């Protein structure tokens, strides 16, 4: 059995080491904030539990953003004020968001009516988001891409890559 918990090294654009996140966890999918000052990262115990953590590169502070849910695949909103992530909702998964400053509890941002959501990315202008879905418990593995037009309410997903093959972002 291999060890799943490790330190996460930070590198600059040239690959030089800037330091490391000062906690040993099972890290995955780290993403830099739009201003380049913070990192959101999924981190867990290596046996299925995962939360979203925030690391501030200026203060070297590490804080937990979620707790009590299996949260994966963080993504920053374009303005850097919120973190989106994937977590359970009912018997499926949905996109949740939380304030990046940890000032409010996570809330469901978008739940596809028929599919599990596996990933989200926001456009740089903050107008759109793309989600990747899978069909859930149907036994099929086809993954599709959908677009959310964020200014419109209620949010609805429009297929942009949909079909018999696995689509990825």
N, C-alpha and C positions, 0 to 999 in steps of 0.2 A: 504494500500500500504506500502510495506517495503522499507527501505532505501537501495539503491544499492551501494552508495559510502561509502567507508571505508578506514581506514589506513591499510597498509600491514605490518604485524609484521615479523621481520626476526628472525629465530631460528637457533641455531647451531645444530650439529649432535646429541646432547643429548636432544634437545628440549628446551634449555635455551634461553631466549629472548636476542637478540643482539641489539634490537632497532626497529625502524619502518621507512618505507619510508615516508618522511615528506610532504605528500600531500594526500588529501582525494579524491579518484577516485574510479571508478568501476573496480577493478583489476581482471585479469584472466590470467591463464597459465604463472606464473613466471618461468623463467629458469635461472640457474646459468651459468656463463661463464666457459669455460674449466679451467681457472686459479683460479676460485672461488672468484674473486675480484669484479665482476659486475653481475647485474641481468637485464635481458631483460624481460619486462612484457607488456602484452596488458592492456590498461587502457582507460576507456572512461567515458562518462557522465551518463551511465546507461540507455540511451534511444536510443541506436543503434550506436552512434558514438564511434569509438575506434581507438587509435593510439598505436604505440609501443614506450615505454619509456625505458630509460636506467638509472639504479641506480648504482653508484659507491660506494661500501661499505667502501672504504678507505677515500674518500673525503666527503661522504654523499651527493654528488651532484646528482640531478635528472634532466635528460634532455630528450626532446622529439626527437625521431628518425624519426618518420613519421608525416605527417600533410596533411589533406585534403583527406585522403582515409580511408576507414574502414579496418584497419589492425588488424589481429588476429593471435594467435598461433605462437609466436616467437620461433626460434630455432637457436642455435649457430652453425656456421661451426666449424669443428674440430680444426682449428688453432686459433679460437677466434677473427678473424679479421672482420668477417661479421655476420650479423644477417639475417636470412631468416624469412619470414612471409607470411601469406596468405592475399591477397587483390584482389579486382575486376580487371578484365581485359576484356574489351568488355562486353558481357552479361553473363560472367561466372567469375570464380576465378582462380588465378594462384599463383605460388610461386614467390615472389619478394625478392631481397636482398638489403641491405644497409651496408655501411661501419660502423663498430661498433664505430668508433671514430667520426662519423657524418661528414666525410670529402667529401662525395659524395652523390648525390641524389639516391634514390632507383631505381633499374632497374628490369625488368622481368628476372627471373632466369630460370623458366621452366613453360610452359603452356601446359597441356595435350591437345592433339588435339580434344578429344571427351568428356572429363569429367571435372567437377569442381574439383579443388584440395582443400582439407580441412585441411591438416596437412603435415608437413615434419619433418624428423629426419635425422641427419647425423651420419655416423659411426665414431667411435673414431679415426680411421686412416685417415679419410677424403676421402676415396676412393668411398664410396657409400652413397646414400641417399635413404630413403624410403618415399614415399608419400602415403597418403590416399585420395581416390577420391570418389565422388558420381556421379550418372549419370546426374545431373543437373535438368533440368525442365521436365524430362520424366514422373514424377509422381512416379517413383520407388525410393526406399530408400536404395538399396543395395550399400554398401561401399566396395571398393576393395583396396588392397595394391599393390604397384608397386615399382620396384627398378630402380634407376638411377645409372649407372656406370659413375662416375664423370670425370674420365680422358678422356672418349670418347666424341668426338664432331662430329656432333651435339648430344645433349642429347636426349635419347629416353627411354621411360619407358617400362620395362619388367614386366609382371604380376607375382606376387609371391603368392598372395592369392586372388583368383578371382572366383566368383561363386554366388550361390543364397543366401548366408548368408552375414550378415554384418561383415566385418573384421575390427579389430581395432589394434592400435599399443600400 
